Amino acid sequence: MDKARQAMQDNLITAAQSAYAYPLLVKQLLINSVSLHGDQEISYRGQKRYTFRDFRGRIGKLASALTALGAGHGTTVAVMDWDSHRYLECYFGVPMMGATLFTVNVRLSPQQILYTLNDAGADVVLFHPDFVPVLEQIRGELTCNPRFVLMADGQDAPALTLPLAGEYEALLDDASPDFEFRDFDENTKAATFYTTGTTGDPKGVCYSHREIVLHTLASATSLCSPREGQRMHREDVYMPITPMFHVLAWGIPYIAMMLGLRTVLPGRYARMRC
């Protein structure tokens, strides 16, 4: 009995020594979710379907591809896209590698988009073909000298003069999923966006990893705790109505992924006339 008790104590000591006070990083929102809900589905416009487990592999490829383009800890990666699986991958892959995700408000005027790209110091710009005309218009005034990556839906690349560093899916195909997302200071800037409808130029707003994680935990508790009414539960399906470029879609993508909700991404909403 004494030997058994001693062995148990030794195991407890070993377990305690292996534990660590991990920083509150965006990657922590995925670890348990992928483990418990690895087969849950993410779909995009009925064109692409894959699992949370596949999602984890793709964000590893994204981080590897961005690293090959020169992005890294402290750099800024701007995204100009509709609500897509690629955008969701950027929500995680970009901050998890220590870079800053910049969700460009594509409803701003070209000159305001120019201002925000320069002010944020965008090092890489990932963009949907719909935004080629805007980027072509402002390219000559960009002082941040970013690298451009096209985010196509399988269509041929449009005619453009922008110097492309590659196409999103092609870059991921050539990249390794085994990117090591290391720990770093939880107060590192994870995401930034710009205000609209204010006086003067748009104003930059930043969120740290710690702030995103705490907001996710607090919001999930508030949304999941009511017994009935407007509440969120594991059988729900998440489809963003608030655009992913607007105020980080209120943080709901992080909540949905943490809870393991099936996620449906509609791309661009078509305007309907009555």
N, C-alpha and C positions, 0 to 999 in steps of 0.2 A: 504493500500500500504506500509506503514511504517513497519508493522509487516511482510509482505511478503519479503520486502527488507532485514529486519533484519534476517529473517530465512535463506535467501539465503547467506548472509554474514557469518552466523554461520556455514552453511554447508561447505562453502569454507574454513573457518578456520579449521574445523574438518578434511577436506580432506588434507589440507596442513600439519596438525600435524601428520596425519597417514602416510605421505610419508617419505621416508628415502633415504639417499644417499647410495644405496646398492653397495657393492664391486663387482668388475668385476670377477665373478666366472663362471666356466664352466656351472654350473646349469642354469645360466641366458640364455644360448643359447637354452635351451629346453623349458622354461616356455611358451613363446608365440607360439612356434612351436606345442607343444602338444595341446594347446588351439585351434589353428586355423586349424591344420592338423592332428587331433587325429585319423582320419580314414585312413591316408596314410599308404602305405604298405612297410614293410621290408621283403625281402625273402632271403632264403639261399639255394642255389643249387636245388631249386625246392622241397626241403624236408620239409621246414618250412616257414610258412608265418604268420605274425602277424602285428598289427597296431602300430603306434607311441604311442597310449595310452597303449597298452600292453607292449611296450618297456619301458615306464616309470615305470610300475609295476614291470617289471623284473629287472631293475637296482636297485629298492628299495629292492627286494629280494636279489640281489647280495651283496649290502652293508650290509644287515642284516646277510647274510651267512658269509661274510668276517669278520664282527665284532665278530661273534661267534667263529671264528678261531683265534681271537686275533689281527687281523689287526685293524688299527685305524688311527687317525690323525698322520701324520709323518712317518708311516710305508711304506714299498715299496712292491708293488704287481707286480711280473714279469709275463709276458704272452708269451707263446710259442705256437702260433697257426697260421693257415692260415687265409685268409680273411673270417671271419665268423660273424654271428650275435652275437656270444659270445664275439668276439673281440670288436665289436662295443659297446656292453654293457659295457665292461671294459673301453673303451674310456671315458665314462661318469660316470659310477657308482663308479669307483675307485677314480678319483680325486674329485668327488663331496662329498665323505665322508671324504676328507682331506688327504687321502693317496696319494702316488705317483705311477703312472702307469709307469712301465718299459717295453717297447716294445723290447723284446729280438730279436736281428737279428739272425734268425735261419740259415742264410747262412754262418755264421762264422764257424770256425773250433771248435771242441769240447773244446780245450784248451782256445780259445778266449771266448767262451760262459761261460766257468768256470770262467775266469778272470772277465768278466762283471757282472756275478751274485754275485761274492764275493765282487767286488768293489762297486756295488750298494747296497749291504747289503740286498738282497732280503729276505723278511720275509715270503712271500707266492709265490709259483710258480704254475701257472695254465698252463697245457700243453696238447697238442693234442697227441694221441697215437703214431703218427709218430715220436715223439721225445723221446720216451722211451729209445731207444738204447743210445742216447747221454747222457741223464740224468743218466742212469745206469753206463755209463763209467766214469762220472766225480763225481758221488755222494760222493765217499770217500774223495775227495779233497775240497768239499764245506765247507767253514768256517762259512757261514752265517746261517746254520742250518734252512733252510726254511721248511714250511709245503707244501705238494704237493697235488694238486687237478687235477684230470683227466678231460679233456674236450672231451668226446666221442661223436660220432655221432649216438648213439644208439646201437653200436656194443658192444660185450662183452669186458670187460677189458682185455688187453693183459697180458701175464705172466710177472710179474715184482717183484723186491724185494724192490722197493721204498715204504716207509711207507706212504700210502695214507691217507689224512685227509677226503677224500670223492670224489664223482664224481659231476661235476658241476651241472647238471640238478637235481640230487637227492638232493643236498644241497639247490638249489633254491626252490624245491618242499616243503621243510620243513621250509622255511624262510618266514618272513612277508614282504609284499610289502610296508608296511607303515613306511619305514625308514625316519627319519627326517633329511633332508640335511640342516644343519644349516649354517649360514654365518660364515666366518672367514677371515683372512687377504688375500687380493687378490694377494699378493706377495708370497703366499705359493707355494712350488714346486708342480706342477700338473703332469708333465710327464718327463721322462728321456729316453735317448737312447744313443748308442755309435757309434762313427765314424768307418769307414772302409777304407782300402786302405791307411792308414797313417803309418808313421814310428813308430816303437815300438808298445806298447799295444794300443787297442782301447781307445779313449778318450770320457769321458762322457759329454753329452750335456743336459741341463735342461731347461724346460719352466715353467714359473709360470702361474697361472690362468689368471692374467692380460694380460700377453703376448699372450696366446692362444685366449682370447676373442678379443683383439685388432687386432690380425692377422686375425681372422675370419671375423670381421667387415670390415677391409680394403680390404681383398681379395675378399669378396663377392661383395663389391662395384665395384672393378676393373673388376670382371668377369661378373657382371650383367649389367654394364653401357653401353657397346657398343651396338649400334642399330642393327648391323648385324655382321656376321663373327663368330669367336670363342667366344661365349658368353654363359652364363648360365641363364636359366629362369625356372620358376616354373613347366613347363610341361616336363622338362628334367628328365631322369632316371640316377641315379648315380650308376656306378659299378666301383670299384677300380681296376686300372691297376697297379698303384704304390702300392706295398704291404703295408699292414697296420703296419708291423713291421719296415718299412723304413721311417725315418724322419716324423713320424706321418702321413704317406700317404699324405704329403705336406699340412696337415690341412684340406683336402677336406671333410673328414667325418663330421667334425664340421660344415662346411659350408652347406653341404647337409642337415643335420638334422635341422639346424637353418632355412633354406629356405623351409623345408617341402617337399623335393624331394623324390620320390619313390626310394628306395635303394635296389640294387640287389647285394648280396654277393656270390662270386663264389667258395669260399673255395680255394683249391689248384689248380693252373693252371697246366694242363698236357702239357708236352713238346711234340711238334709234329715234326716228321721228314719229310722232303720234299723228 
